[in-house]
Amino acid sequence: MAGGSRVAVILAVVVVATAWASNPVIGILSQSDPPYIAASYVKYLESAGARVVPVLHNDTADRHAQLFSQLNGFLIPGGGANLANFSDDFMVSARYFVNQAIQANTGGDFFPVWGTCLGFETLSVIIADDPAVLVDGYDSEDLPLALNMTRNAGTSRLFGQLPGSVYDSLQTENVTMNFHQSGVEPSTFVSNDKLNSFFNILSTNVDLQGKPFVSSMEGKTMPVYGVQWHPEKNTYEWGSTQANPHSAAAVDVAYHMARFFVNEARKNNHVYPADALDKPLAGLTMRPAASSINRQRQPVKPTCCAKVNLTAIQSTSKTKARFHPLLPFPMFMKRYPSPKTVKHREESDRKRECEGEGEGESLRV
């Protein structure tokens, strides 16, 4: 009986671990003071079956270590932060989780990491160990583009598993939304031994001035992924002054990106405590709230996105976390926005010049 009981206990543990792995818990890194996370990233991951836990960038090292042992994946979202200051809380936290993930994956503990826009730039700086890999001055604000796929894209983990229609849309339609002034030039990427040995470039793009940038990458041997564009905007961010694509093809792209990363997190067997999981984000209500864009307040550079108008307040924890969305490869093909997008941008600029600020939908959680 004793032996049978031990077997039953072991089987129960395996079943519980498997259940948690199939319902992954992903941490999203906060930024700024007070800490905030974009509500759109939370909904984006939840749409593919994940639970979300905020990782406060100004939390203690012990808390970060505890979280890493419990999370199934880690996402660095878009926004604004000083990536050149390695002693800044944001960079200290980001470097800790990325380096822990690399160490875990090297030791056989599968742990995926994703970076969007600012997150893409953060991963680039951390892996290169050099902020100079970033270049400022990109004219890529409010710019939906199609991707220029590299020869690595079709066999990559990120894009190779996509349905043919979604893969084609990424190449032929303006379904990847860009909101960045900084980026990594392909020539810099290839010439940097650390970046080039760690990542494969999956796609490139050019900004409105024809300046090239790396737009998608994945780890050669590690489940580390970065996109300079914003898949979450296709489904969860709206505004009269933005050109976010919401076509059926754009929504499909967003869903498959979220699904891919959440499925990667399902391969991790860390277990987040069930009693703690209900505290950070459960029981929240969503209701309309007034908000507007203040174009005089710019994020700390190097910047990823301009601030927009979706706000969510986490009111259930002792630490008030404010959720706010900030706003070898082929020859580069210049892809410019459609005439409709150009007209939209011109009308938006005229509106901002007249009014000084723009108003749009706002959400408070």
Contacts in CASP RR format, 6 or more apart in sequence:
PFRMAT RR
TARGET T0000
AUTHOR 0000-0000-0000
METHOD contacts of the structure
MODEL  1
MAGGSRVAVILAVVVVATAWASNPVIGILSQSDPPYIAASYVKYLESAGA
RVVPVLHNDTADRHAQLFSQLNGFLIPGGGANLANFSDDFMVSARYFVNQ
AIQANTGGDFFPVWGTCLGFETLSVIIADDPAVLVDGYDSEDLPLALNMT
RNAGTSRLFGQLPGSVYDSLQTENVTMNFHQSGVEPSTFVSNDKLNSFFN
ILSTNVDLQGKPFVSSMEGKTMPVYGVQWHPEKNTYEWGSTQANPHSAAA
VDVAYHMARFFVNEARKNNHVYPADALDKPLAGLTMRPAASSINRQRQPV
KPTCCAKVNLTAIQSTSKTKARFHPLLPFPMFMKRYPSPKTVKHREESDR
KRECEGEGEGESLRV
16 271 0 8 1.000
17 269 0 8 1.000
17 271 0 8 1.000
20 72 0 8 1.000
20 269 0 8 1.000
20 270 0 8 1.000
20 271 0 8 1.000
20 272 0 8 1.000
21 72 0 8 1.000
21 266 0 8 1.000
21 267 0 8 1.000
21 268 0 8 1.000
21 269 0 8 1.000
22 266 0 8 1.000
23 49 0 8 1.000
23 50 0 8 1.000
23 51 0 8 1.000
24 49 0 8 1.000
24 50 0 8 1.000
24 51 0 8 1.000
24 72 0 8 1.000
24 73 0 8 1.000
24 262 0 8 1.000
24 265 0 8 1.000
24 266 0 8 1.000
24 268 0 8 1.000
25 50 0 8 1.000
25 51 0 8 1.000
25 52 0 8 1.000
25 53 0 8 1.000
25 70 0 8 1.000
25 71 0 8 1.000
25 72 0 8 1.000
25 73 0 8 1.000
25 265 0 8 1.000
25 270 0 8 1.000
25 272 0 8 1.000
25 277 0 8 1.000
26 45 0 8 1.000
26 50 0 8 1.000
26 51 0 8 1.000
26 52 0 8 1.000
26 53 0 8 1.000
26 71 0 8 1.000
26 72 0 8 1.000
26 73 0 8 1.000
26 74 0 8 1.000
26 75 0 8 1.000
26 261 0 8 1.000
26 262 0 8 1.000
26 265 0 8 1.000
27 52 0 8 1.000
27 53 0 8 1.000
27 54 0 8 1.000
27 55 0 8 1.000
27 67 0 8 1.000
27 71 0 8 1.000
27 73 0 8 1.000
27 74 0 8 1.000
27 75 0 8 1.000
28 37 0 8 1.000
28 41 0 8 1.000
28 42 0 8 1.000
28 45 0 8 1.000
28 52 0 8 1.000
28 53 0 8 1.000
28 54 0 8 1.000
28 55 0 8 1.000
28 75 0 8 1.000
28 77 0 8 1.000
29 37 0 8 1.000
29 55 0 8 1.000
29 57 0 8 1.000
29 74 0 8 1.000
29 75 0 8 1.000
29 76 0 8 1.000
29 77 0 8 1.000
29 90 0 8 1.000
29 93 0 8 1.000
29 94 0 8 1.000
29 97 0 8 1.000
30 36 0 8 1.000
30 37 0 8 1.000
30 54 0 8 1.000
30 55 0 8 1.000
30 56 0 8 1.000
30 57 0 8 1.000
30 58 0 8 1.000
30 321 0 8 1.000
31 37 0 8 1.000
31 57 0 8 1.000
31 77 0 8 1.000
31 79 0 8 1.000
31 80 0 8 1.000
31 81 0 8 1.000
31 90 0 8 1.000
31 118 0 8 1.000
32 80 0 8 1.000
32 81 0 8 1.000
33 58 0 8 1.000
34 320 0 8 1.000
34 321 0 8 1.000
34 322 0 8 1.000
35 54 0 8 1.000
35 56 0 8 1.000
35 57 0 8 1.000
35 58 0 8 1.000
35 319 0 8 1.000
35 321 0 8 1.000
35 322 0 8 1.000
36 321 0 8 1.000
36 322 0 8 1.000
36 323 0 8 1.000
36 324 0 8 1.000
37 54 0 8 1.000
37 77 0 8 1.000
37 321 0 8 1.000
37 323 0 8 1.000
37 324 0 8 1.000
38 77 0 8 1.000
38 78 0 8 1.000
38 79 0 8 1.000
38 232 0 8 1.000
38 310 0 8 1.000
38 323 0 8 1.000
38 324 0 8 1.000
38 325 0 8 1.000
38 326 0 8 1.000
39 236 0 8 1.000
39 310 0 8 1.000
39 311 0 8 1.000
39 312 0 8 1.000
39 323 0 8 1.000
39 324 0 8 1.000
39 325 0 8 1.000
39 363 0 8 1.000
39 365 0 8 1.000
40 232 0 8 1.000
40 233 0 8 1.000
40 235 0 8 1.000
40 236 0 8 1.000
40 237 0 8 1.000
40 310 0 8 1.000
40 325 0 8 1.000
41 52 0 8 1.000
41 75 0 8 1.000
41 77 0 8 1.000
41 116 0 8 1.000
41 232 0 8 1.000
41 325 0 8 1.000
42 52 0 8 1.000
42 281 0 8 1.000
42 312 0 8 1.000
42 323 0 8 1.000
43 232 0 8 1.000
43 235 0 8 1.000
43 236 0 8 1.000
44 231 0 8 1.000
44 232 0 8 1.000
44 235 0 8 1.000
44 236 0 8 1.000
44 254 0 8 1.000
44 258 0 8 1.000
45 52 0 8 1.000
45 75 0 8 1.000
45 258 0 8 1.000
45 261 0 8 1.000
45 262 0 8 1.000
46 52 0 8 1.000
47 235 0 8 1.000
47 255 0 8 1.000
47 258 0 8 1.000
48 255 0 8 1.000
48 258 0 8 1.000
48 259 0 8 1.000
48 261 0 8 1.000
48 262 0 8 1.000
48 263 0 8 1.000
49 262 0 8 1.000
50 72 0 8 1.000
50 262 0 8 1.000
50 265 0 8 1.000
51 272 0 8 1.000
51 277 0 8 1.000
51 281 0 8 1.000
52 280 0 8 1.000
52 281 0 8 1.000
53 67 0 8 1.000
53 71 0 8 1.000
53 272 0 8 1.000
53 277 0 8 1.000
53 280 0 8 1.000
53 281 0 8 1.000
54 280 0 8 1.000
54 281 0 8 1.000
54 314 0 8 1.000
54 321 0 8 1.000
55 64 0 8 1.000
55 67 0 8 1.000
55 71 0 8 1.000
55 74 0 8 1.000
55 93 0 8 1.000
55 97 0 8 1.000
56 63 0 8 1.000
56 319 0 8 1.000
56 321 0 8 1.000
57 89 0 8 1.000
57 90 0 8 1.000
57 92 0 8 1.000
57 93 0 8 1.000
57 94 0 8 1.000
58 89 0 8 1.000
58 93 0 8 1.000
59 93 0 8 1.000
59 319 0 8 1.000
61 96 0 8 1.000
64 93 0 8 1.000
64 96 0 8 1.000
64 97 0 8 1.000
68 74 0 8 1.000
68 96 0 8 1.000
68 97 0 8 1.000
68 100 0 8 1.000
68 101 0 8 1.000
68 104 0 8 1.000
68 111 0 8 1.000
69 270 0 8 1.000
70 270 0 8 1.000
70 271 0 8 1.000
70 272 0 8 1.000
70 273 0 8 1.000
71 268 0 8 1.000
71 270 0 8 1.000
71 272 0 8 1.000
72 111 0 8 1.000
72 112 0 8 1.000
72 265 0 8 1.000
72 266 0 8 1.000
72 268 0 8 1.000
72 270 0 8 1.000
72 272 0 8 1.000
73 101 0 8 1.000
73 111 0 8 1.000
73 112 0 8 1.000
73 113 0 8 1.000
73 114 0 8 1.000
73 264 0 8 1.000
73 265 0 8 1.000
73 268 0 8 1.000
74 97 0 8 1.000
74 98 0 8 1.000
74 101 0 8 1.000
74 111 0 8 1.000
74 112 0 8 1.000
74 113 0 8 1.000
74 114 0 8 1.000
75 113 0 8 1.000
75 114 0 8 1.000
75 115 0 8 1.000
75 116 0 8 1.000
75 261 0 8 1.000
76 94 0 8 1.000
76 113 0 8 1.000
76 114 0 8 1.000
76 115 0 8 1.000
76 116 0 8 1.000
76 118 0 8 1.000
76 119 0 8 1.000
76 122 0 8 1.000
76 123 0 8 1.000
77 115 0 8 1.000
77 116 0 8 1.000
77 117 0 8 1.000
77 118 0 8 1.000
77 119 0 8 1.000
78 115 0 8 1.000
78 116 0 8 1.000
78 117 0 8 1.000
78 118 0 8 1.000
78 119 0 8 1.000
78 230 0 8 1.000
78 304 0 8 1.000
78 305 0 8 1.000
78 326 0 8 1.000
79 117 0 8 1.000
79 118 0 8 1.000
79 299 0 8 1.000
79 303 0 8 1.000
79 304 0 8 1.000
79 305 0 8 1.000
79 326 0 8 1.000
79 327 0 8 1.000
80 118 0 8 1.000
80 299 0 8 1.000
80 300 0 8 1.000
80 301 0 8 1.000
80 302 0 8 1.000
80 303 0 8 1.000
80 304 0 8 1.000
80 305 0 8 1.000
80 326 0 8 1.000
81 88 0 8 1.000
81 90 0 8 1.000
81 91 0 8 1.000
81 118 0 8 1.000
81 122 0 8 1.000
81 299 0 8 1.000
81 300 0 8 1.000
82 88 0 8 1.000
82 90 0 8 1.000
82 91 0 8 1.000
82 300 0 8 1.000
82 301 0 8 1.000
82 302 0 8 1.000
83 91 0 8 1.000
83 118 0 8 1.000
83 121 0 8 1.000
83 122 0 8 1.000
83 125 0 8 1.000
83 131 0 8 1.000
83 134 0 8 1.000
83 302 0 8 1.000
84 125 0 8 1.000
84 131 0 8 1.000
84 302 0 8 1.000
85 91 0 8 1.000
86 92 0 8 1.000
86 95 0 8 1.000
91 122 0 8 1.000
91 125 0 8 1.000
91 126 0 8 1.000
94 119 0 8 1.000
94 122 0 8 1.000
94 126 0 8 1.000
95 126 0 8 1.000
97 113 0 8 1.000
98 113 0 8 1.000
98 123 0 8 1.000
98 126 0 8 1.000
98 127 0 8 1.000
98 224 0 8 1.000
99 126 0 8 1.000
100 111 0 8 1.000
101 111 0 8 1.000
101 112 0 8 1.000
101 113 0 8 1.000
101 222 0 8 1.000
101 224 0 8 1.000
102 222 0 8 1.000
102 224 0 8 1.000
104 110 0 8 1.000
104 111 0 8 1.000
105 111 0 8 1.000
105 222 0 8 1.000
105 223 0 8 1.000
109 268 0 8 1.000
110 223 0 8 1.000
110 267 0 8 1.000
110 268 0 8 1.000
111 223 0 8 1.000
111 268 0 8 1.000
111 270 0 8 1.000
112 223 0 8 1.000
112 224 0 8 1.000
112 225 0 8 1.000
112 261 0 8 1.000
112 264 0 8 1.000
112 265 0 8 1.000
112 267 0 8 1.000
112 268 0 8 1.000
113 123 0 8 1.000
113 223 0 8 1.000
113 224 0 8 1.000
113 225 0 8 1.000
114 224 0 8 1.000
114 225 0 8 1.000
114 226 0 8 1.000
114 261 0 8 1.000
115 122 0 8 1.000
115 123 0 8 1.000
115 225 0 8 1.000
115 226 0 8 1.000
115 227 0 8 1.000
116 226 0 8 1.000
116 227 0 8 1.000
116 229 0 8 1.000
116 230 0 8 1.000
116 231 0 8 1.000
116 232 0 8 1.000
117 179 0 8 1.000
117 180 0 8 1.000
117 227 0 8 1.000
117 228 0 8 1.000
117 229 0 8 1.000
117 230 0 8 1.000
117 304 0 8 1.000
117 305 0 8 1.000
118 180 0 8 1.000
118 303 0 8 1.000
118 304 0 8 1.000
118 305 0 8 1.000
118 326 0 8 1.000
119 226 0 8 1.000
119 304 0 8 1.000
120 183 0 8 1.000
120 217 0 8 1.000
120 226 0 8 1.000
120 227 0 8 1.000
120 228 0 8 1.000
121 134 0 8 1.000
121 180 0 8 1.000
121 182 0 8 1.000
121 183 0 8 1.000
121 184 0 8 1.000
121 228 0 8 1.000
121 302 0 8 1.000
121 304 0 8 1.000
123 217 0 8 1.000
123 224 0 8 1.000
123 226 0 8 1.000
124 133 0 8 1.000
124 134 0 8 1.000
124 183 0 8 1.000
124 184 0 8 1.000
124 189 0 8 1.000
124 195 0 8 1.000
124 214 0 8 1.000
125 131 0 8 1.000
125 133 0 8 1.000
125 134 0 8 1.000
127 194 0 8 1.000
127 195 0 8 1.000
127 198 0 8 1.000
127 199 0 8 1.000
128 192 0 8 1.000
128 194 0 8 1.000
128 195 0 8 1.000
129 194 0 8 1.000
130 192 0 8 1.000
130 194 0 8 1.000
131 302 0 8 1.000
133 184 0 8 1.000
133 188 0 8 1.000
133 189 0 8 1.000
133 192 0 8 1.000
133 195 0 8 1.000
134 182 0 8 1.000
134 183 0 8 1.000
134 184 0 8 1.000
134 302 0 8 1.000
135 182 0 8 1.000
135 183 0 8 1.000
135 184 0 8 1.000
135 185 0 8 1.000
135 188 0 8 1.000
136 181 0 8 1.000
136 182 0 8 1.000
136 183 0 8 1.000
136 301 0 8 1.000
136 302 0 8 1.000
137 181 0 8 1.000
137 182 0 8 1.000
137 211 0 8 1.000
138 180 0 8 1.000
138 181 0 8 1.000
138 182 0 8 1.000
138 183 0 8 1.000
138 207 0 8 1.000
138 211 0 8 1.000
138 213 0 8 1.000
139 207 0 8 1.000
139 208 0 8 1.000
139 209 0 8 1.000
139 211 0 8 1.000
140 178 0 8 1.000
140 179 0 8 1.000
140 180 0 8 1.000
140 181 0 8 1.000
140 207 0 8 1.000
140 208 0 8 1.000
140 213 0 8 1.000
141 178 0 8 1.000
141 179 0 8 1.000
141 180 0 8 1.000
141 181 0 8 1.000
141 306 0 8 1.000
142 178 0 8 1.000
142 179 0 8 1.000
142 241 0 8 1.000
142 242 0 8 1.000
142 243 0 8 1.000
142 306 0 8 1.000
142 345 0 8 1.000
142 348 0 8 1.000
143 177 0 8 1.000
143 178 0 8 1.000
143 179 0 8 1.000
143 207 0 8 1.000
143 208 0 8 1.000
143 243 0 8 1.000
143 337 0 8 1.000
143 341 0 8 1.000
144 174 0 8 1.000
144 175 0 8 1.000
144 176 0 8 1.000
144 177 0 8 1.000
144 178 0 8 1.000
144 243 0 8 1.000
144 244 0 8 1.000
144 245 0 8 1.000
144 250 0 8 1.000
144 337 0 8 1.000
144 341 0 8 1.000
145 174 0 8 1.000
145 176 0 8 1.000
145 178 0 8 1.000
145 205 0 8 1.000
145 215 0 8 1.000
145 229 0 8 1.000
145 335 0 8 1.000
145 337 0 8 1.000
146 170 0 8 1.000
146 171 0 8 1.000
146 172 0 8 1.000
146 173 0 8 1.000
146 174 0 8 1.000
146 175 0 8 1.000
146 176 0 8 1.000
146 335 0 8 1.000
147 153 0 8 1.000
147 170 0 8 1.000
147 171 0 8 1.000
147 176 0 8 1.000
147 203 0 8 1.000
147 204 0 8 1.000
147 205 0 8 1.000
147 215 0 8 1.000
147 216 0 8 1.000
148 171 0 8 1.000
148 203 0 8 1.000
148 204 0 8 1.000
148 205 0 8 1.000
148 215 0 8 1.000
148 329 0 8 1.000
148 330 0 8 1.000
148 332 0 8 1.000
148 333 0 8 1.000
148 335 0 8 1.000
149 159 0 8 1.000
149 170 0 8 1.000
149 171 0 8 1.000
149 202 0 8 1.000
149 203 0 8 1.000
150 200 0 8 1.000
150 201 0 8 1.000
150 202 0 8 1.000
150 203 0 8 1.000
150 204 0 8 1.000
150 328 0 8 1.000
150 329 0 8 1.000
150 330 0 8 1.000
151 328 0 8 1.000
151 329 0 8 1.000
151 330 0 8 1.000
152 200 0 8 1.000
152 201 0 8 1.000
152 202 0 8 1.000
152 328 0 8 1.000
152 329 0 8 1.000
153 159 0 8 1.000
153 160 0 8 1.000
153 202 0 8 1.000
153 203 0 8 1.000
153 216 0 8 1.000
154 160 0 8 1.000
154 167 0 8 1.000
156 200 0 8 1.000
156 202 0 8 1.000
156 218 0 8 1.000
157 218 0 8 1.000
157 223 0 8 1.000
157 260 0 8 1.000
158 202 0 8 1.000
158 216 0 8 1.000
158 218 0 8 1.000
158 225 0 8 1.000
158 260 0 8 1.000
159 167 0 8 1.000
159 170 0 8 1.000
159 202 0 8 1.000
159 203 0 8 1.000
159 216 0 8 1.000
160 167 0 8 1.000
161 260 0 8 1.000
162 170 0 8 1.000
162 256 0 8 1.000
163 256 0 8 1.000
165 249 0 8 1.000
165 252 0 8 1.000
166 249 0 8 1.000
166 252 0 8 1.000
166 253 0 8 1.000
166 256 0 8 1.000
169 175 0 8 1.000
169 249 0 8 1.000
169 250 0 8 1.000
169 252 0 8 1.000
169 253 0 8 1.000
170 176 0 8 1.000
170 203 0 8 1.000
170 253 0 8 1.000
173 245 0 8 1.000
173 247 0 8 1.000
173 249 0 8 1.000
173 250 0 8 1.000
174 245 0 8 1.000
174 335 0 8 1.000
174 337 0 8 1.000
174 338 0 8 1.000
174 341 0 8 1.000
175 234 0 8 1.000
175 245 0 8 1.000
175 247 0 8 1.000
175 249 0 8 1.000
175 250 0 8 1.000
175 253 0 8 1.000
176 205 0 8 1.000
176 215 0 8 1.000
176 227 0 8 1.000
176 229 0 8 1.000
176 230 0 8 1.000
176 231 0 8 1.000
176 253 0 8 1.000
177 229 0 8 1.000
177 230 0 8 1.000
177 233 0 8 1.000
177 234 0 8 1.000
177 243 0 8 1.000
177 244 0 8 1.000
177 245 0 8 1.000
178 205 0 8 1.000
178 207 0 8 1.000
178 215 0 8 1.000
178 228 0 8 1.000
178 229 0 8 1.000
178 230 0 8 1.000
179 230 0 8 1.000
179 233 0 8 1.000
179 304 0 8 1.000
179 305 0 8 1.000
179 306 0 8 1.000
179 327 0 8 1.000
180 228 0 8 1.000
180 303 0 8 1.000
180 304 0 8 1.000
180 305 0 8 1.000
181 301 0 8 1.000
181 302 0 8 1.000
181 303 0 8 1.000
181 304 0 8 1.000
182 301 0 8 1.000
182 302 0 8 1.000
182 303 0 8 1.000
182 304 0 8 1.000
183 213 0 8 1.000
183 214 0 8 1.000
183 228 0 8 1.000
183 302 0 8 1.000
184 195 0 8 1.000
184 213 0 8 1.000
184 214 0 8 1.000
185 211 0 8 1.000
185 212 0 8 1.000
185 213 0 8 1.000
185 214 0 8 1.000
186 201 0 8 1.000
186 204 0 8 1.000
186 212 0 8 1.000
186 213 0 8 1.000
186 214 0 8 1.000
186 329 0 8 1.000
186 332 0 8 1.000
188 195 0 8 1.000
189 195 0 8 1.000
189 196 0 8 1.000
189 199 0 8 1.000
189 201 0 8 1.000
189 214 0 8 1.000
190 196 0 8 1.000
190 201 0 8 1.000
197 220 0 8 1.000
198 219 0 8 1.000
198 220 0 8 1.000
198 222 0 8 1.000
198 224 0 8 1.000
199 217 0 8 1.000
199 218 0 8 1.000
199 219 0 8 1.000
199 220 0 8 1.000
199 224 0 8 1.000
200 217 0 8 1.000
200 218 0 8 1.000
200 219 0 8 1.000
200 220 0 8 1.000
201 214 0 8 1.000
201 216 0 8 1.000
201 217 0 8 1.000
201 329 0 8 1.000
202 216 0 8 1.000
202 217 0 8 1.000
202 218 0 8 1.000
203 214 0 8 1.000
203 215 0 8 1.000
203 216 0 8 1.000
204 212 0 8 1.000
204 213 0 8 1.000
204 214 0 8 1.000
204 215 0 8 1.000
204 329 0 8 1.000
204 332 0 8 1.000
205 212 0 8 1.000
205 213 0 8 1.000
205 215 0 8 1.000
205 228 0 8 1.000
205 335 0 8 1.000
206 212 0 8 1.000
206 213 0 8 1.000
206 332 0 8 1.000
206 333 0 8 1.000
206 334 0 8 1.000
206 335 0 8 1.000
207 213 0 8 1.000
208 336 0 8 1.000
208 337 0 8 1.000
210 332 0 8 1.000
210 334 0 8 1.000
212 332 0 8 1.000
213 228 0 8 1.000
214 228 0 8 1.000
215 227 0 8 1.000
215 228 0 8 1.000
215 229 0 8 1.000
216 226 0 8 1.000
216 227 0 8 1.000
216 228 0 8 1.000
216 229 0 8 1.000
217 225 0 8 1.000
217 226 0 8 1.000
217 227 0 8 1.000
218 224 0 8 1.000
218 225 0 8 1.000
218 226 0 8 1.000
219 225 0 8 1.000
223 264 0 8 1.000
223 267 0 8 1.000
225 261 0 8 1.000
227 257 0 8 1.000
230 237 0 8 1.000
230 305 0 8 1.000
231 253 0 8 1.000
231 254 0 8 1.000
231 257 0 8 1.000
231 258 0 8 1.000
232 254 0 8 1.000
232 258 0 8 1.000
233 242 0 8 1.000
233 244 0 8 1.000
233 254 0 8 1.000
234 244 0 8 1.000
234 245 0 8 1.000
234 246 0 8 1.000
234 250 0 8 1.000
234 251 0 8 1.000
234 253 0 8 1.000
234 254 0 8 1.000
235 246 0 8 1.000
235 251 0 8 1.000
235 254 0 8 1.000
235 255 0 8 1.000
237 244 0 8 1.000
237 308 0 8 1.000
237 310 0 8 1.000
237 325 0 8 1.000
238 244 0 8 1.000
238 246 0 8 1.000
238 360 0 8 1.000
238 361 0 8 1.000
239 308 0 8 1.000
239 309 0 8 1.000
239 360 0 8 1.000
239 361 0 8 1.000
240 348 0 8 1.000
240 358 0 8 1.000
240 359 0 8 1.000
240 360 0 8 1.000
241 293 0 8 1.000
241 348 0 8 1.000
241 351 0 8 1.000
241 352 0 8 1.000
241 358 0 8 1.000
241 360 0 8 1.000
242 308 0 8 1.000
242 327 0 8 1.000
242 348 0 8 1.000
243 337 0 8 1.000
243 341 0 8 1.000
243 344 0 8 1.000
243 345 0 8 1.000
279 316 0 8 1.000
279 317 0 8 1.000
280 314 0 8 1.000
280 316 0 8 1.000
280 317 0 8 1.000
281 314 0 8 1.000
281 316 0 8 1.000
282 316 0 8 1.000
283 316 0 8 1.000
284 312 0 8 1.000
284 314 0 8 1.000
284 315 0 8 1.000
284 316 0 8 1.000
284 365 0 8 1.000
285 365 0 8 1.000
286 312 0 8 1.000
286 363 0 8 1.000
286 364 0 8 1.000
286 365 0 8 1.000
287 363 0 8 1.000
287 364 0 8 1.000
288 361 0 8 1.000
288 362 0 8 1.000
288 363 0 8 1.000
288 364 0 8 1.000
289 311 0 8 1.000
289 362 0 8 1.000
289 363 0 8 1.000
289 364 0 8 1.000
290 362 0 8 1.000
291 309 0 8 1.000
291 310 0 8 1.000
291 311 0 8 1.000
291 359 0 8 1.000
291 360 0 8 1.000
291 362 0 8 1.000
292 309 0 8 1.000
292 357 0 8 1.000
292 358 0 8 1.000
292 359 0 8 1.000
292 360 0 8 1.000
293 306 0 8 1.000
293 307 0 8 1.000
293 308 0 8 1.000
293 309 0 8 1.000
293 327 0 8 1.000
293 357 0 8 1.000
293 358 0 8 1.000
293 359 0 8 1.000
293 360 0 8 1.000
294 307 0 8 1.000
294 357 0 8 1.000
295 306 0 8 1.000
295 352 0 8 1.000
295 356 0 8 1.000
295 357 0 8 1.000
295 358 0 8 1.000
297 307 0 8 1.000
298 306 0 8 1.000
299 305 0 8 1.000
299 306 0 8 1.000
299 307 0 8 1.000
299 326 0 8 1.000
304 326 0 8 1.000
305 326 0 8 1.000
305 327 0 8 1.000
306 326 0 8 1.000
306 327 0 8 1.000
307 324 0 8 1.000
307 326 0 8 1.000
307 327 0 8 1.000
308 325 0 8 1.000
308 326 0 8 1.000
308 327 0 8 1.000
309 359 0 8 1.000
309 360 0 8 1.000
309 361 0 8 1.000
309 362 0 8 1.000
310 324 0 8 1.000
310 325 0 8 1.000
310 361 0 8 1.000
310 362 0 8 1.000
310 363 0 8 1.000
311 322 0 8 1.000
311 323 0 8 1.000
311 324 0 8 1.000
311 362 0 8 1.000
311 363 0 8 1.000
311 364 0 8 1.000
311 365 0 8 1.000
312 322 0 8 1.000
312 323 0 8 1.000
312 324 0 8 1.000
312 363 0 8 1.000
312 364 0 8 1.000
312 365 0 8 1.000
313 320 0 8 1.000
313 322 0 8 1.000
313 323 0 8 1.000
313 364 0 8 1.000
313 365 0 8 1.000
314 320 0 8 1.000
314 321 0 8 1.000
314 322 0 8 1.000
314 323 0 8 1.000
314 365 0 8 1.000
323 365 0 8 1.000
336 342 0 8 1.000
337 345 0 8 1.000
351 358 0 8 1.000
352 358 0 8 1.000
END
